Amino acid sequence: MLLSPRAERNWEDLCSVLEEVLEDQSPRQLFALELGSGTGQHVIRFAQKMPFVTWQPSDIKEESRESIMEYIAATHVKNVLQPVHLDASAGWEEWAALSRNSCDIIIAINLLQYSSFKTAQGVFNGSGQLLEQNGLLITYAVYAINGTITPSCNEHLDAELRQMNPEWGLPDVDVLRQLAYGNGLRMERMIEMEEYYKCLIFRKL
Ligand SMILES: C[S@@+](CC[C@H](N)C(=O)[O-])C[C@H]1O[C@@H](n2cnc3c(N)ncnc32)[C@H](O)[C@@H]1O
């Protein structure tokens, strides 16, 4: 089982955001797709806290999918489906046979800064197709805003990411807002989180 110390630190705050934005939705049974699930720590905690949501974890990496399976087995959670291979940079038709308008929530935690712009394009295009009307896309990351990165620790983070992979780096909120617009979504809220992280909440119109 993989363990991310950062996921151990931030899952509770992320849960609070999810519970708040979904407040008016429960007790309706919802379906959520997580992109780039990583270790599986988030999806397990979300499922335990929000039993009215069925969670579909996914990741491009086999190692991550194996870890998620191990967490599911160890915790016996009933509302997490087995993880699927999903490359968010691919066309939505290749997203694990999910059908149009089938998701109430799509969430991507720390995916956009660790992947190429093609992945961001895929995330918004896929969300535009897979979310049902009023469905939510939630992204969690450290962001640039209108081309500017502040404070200097975030500039260092951006430089570090680009050194690891020239295609990575802090995504720009305004670029994401435009991607959303082009795919039938609107940015509704920007929620400040710890250590300059933010949650962006997009709604499908
Ligand atoms: C920094 S990790 C974040 C993992 C987890 N969401 C978390 O916050 O602990 C980024 C994850 O995104 C996955 N990933 C990268 N590119 C991807 C893509 N194009 N499609 C789907 N997953 C991707 C990686 O395999 C990795 O598990």
The ligand as an ORCA input file, in Angstrom:
! r2SCAN-3c Opt
* xyz 0 1
  C       0.969     14.066     -7.597
  S       0.067     12.608     -7.802
  C      -1.410     12.977     -6.868
  C      -2.101     11.744     -6.376
  C      -3.311     11.991     -5.474
  N      -4.394     12.607     -6.189
  C      -2.915     12.800     -4.271
  O      -3.177     14.009     -4.235
  O      -2.335     12.209     -3.353
  C      -0.506     12.701     -9.485
  C      -1.238     11.446     -9.924
  O      -1.775     11.680    -11.215
  C      -1.525     10.543    -12.024
  N      -1.514     10.999    -13.430
  C      -0.552     11.713    -14.053
  N      -0.917     11.951    -15.333
  C      -2.139     11.382    -15.489
  C      -3.034     11.290    -16.571
  N      -2.744     11.819    -17.775
  N      -4.198     10.646    -16.400
  C      -4.499     10.098    -15.193
  N      -3.687     10.126    -14.135
  C      -2.515     10.770    -14.275
  C      -0.207      9.989    -11.519
  O      -0.056      8.626    -11.851
  C      -0.332     10.232    -10.026
  O      -0.926      9.154     -9.350
*
